[in-house]
Amino acid sequence: MRIDVLTIFPDYLAPVREALLGKAIERGRISVGVHDLRDWTHDVHRSVDDSPYGGGPGMVMKPDVWGEALDSVAAEAAETPRLVVPTPAGVPFDQRTARRWAREERLIFACGRYEGIDQRVIDDAARRMPVEEVSIGDYVLVGGEVAALTMIEAVARLLPGVLGNPASAEQDSFSDGLLEGPSYTRPETWRGLSVPDVLRSGDHAAVRRWRREQGLERTLRRRPELLDTLPPEELDEHDRAL
Ligand SMILES: NCc1ccc(-c2ccccc2)nc1
């Protein structure tokens, strides 16, 4: 998969080259291009924003600069990219979306700053490629870079050869629609707290049952709404009895 990021703060994306994702890039599992939007300005001040039509606080990012930048980055490879625009006004990002995007050949993340990007940039891009305006939560950041980094990590970890142990991607929270239960490791007792006996019993069926019950109880307590969207076959009568 090729991922491109357009931003006026390219250094904000430096963490993508660290640790696990950095290894995946070195191994060629993904390639990540980070581009400075100002490279597509033509004025001496390299300006990327202007005052909003209709008045109001803050500035809006200029369509002409974004249009040229997106045309140029999209043309860098043959495949039609999917354009992702992080915004507080977007559709909520979730694990389903991460799994869907993990099947894409190319993603481009357009990181806005200020009050956001002139809407015509998105409308024009949608004539040539799929575009998704996506939110990672109901809060406002100062720009889209942190959101892009978050979504890049959520997608990249699902790609073959990125995670050391692919099984953990299958078993992590949300993979079966439930939250993950608690985890434990040595020592067996720590500050007077002991590991649940079942996990040391060697009874793998019992461990599986216990972990599912823990996930269900945690989901019921912390995110009951997730149970509404669970496919009916996901919950057997034992689960429902909890
Ligand atoms: N859903 C989180 C999120 C995503 C993007 C932004 C943002 C803020 C300012 C300018 C451009 C994007 N804020 C919050």
PDBQT file of the ligand as one rigid body, heavy atoms in Angstrom, charges set to zero:
ROOT
HETATM    1  N1  LIG A 301     -11.977  14.229  14.638  1.00  0.00    +0.000 N 
HETATM    2  C1  LIG A 301     -10.727  14.775  15.099  1.00  0.00    +0.000 C 
HETATM    3  C2  LIG A 301     -10.274  15.988  14.299  1.00  0.00    +0.000 A 
HETATM    4  C3  LIG A 301      -9.836  15.879  13.009  1.00  0.00    +0.000 A 
HETATM    5  C4  LIG A 301      -9.394  17.041  12.334  1.00  0.00    +0.000 A 
HETATM    6  C5  LIG A 301      -9.454  18.270  13.000  1.00  0.00    +0.000 A 
HETATM    7  C6  LIG A 301      -9.034  19.518  12.334  1.00  0.00    +0.000 A 
HETATM    8  C7  LIG A 301      -8.901  20.677  13.076  1.00  0.00    +0.000 A 
HETATM    9  C8  LIG A 301      -8.530  21.867  12.480  1.00  0.00    +0.000 A 
HETATM   10  C9  LIG A 301      -8.298  21.906  11.096  1.00  0.00    +0.000 A 
HETATM   11  C10 LIG A 301      -8.451  20.733  10.358  1.00  0.00    +0.000 A 
HETATM   12  C11 LIG A 301      -8.813  19.548  10.948  1.00  0.00    +0.000 A 
HETATM   13  N2  LIG A 301      -9.898  18.341  14.280  1.00  0.00    +0.000 NA
HETATM   14  C12 LIG A 301     -10.318  17.228  14.905  1.00  0.00    +0.000 A 
ENDROOT
TORSDOF 0
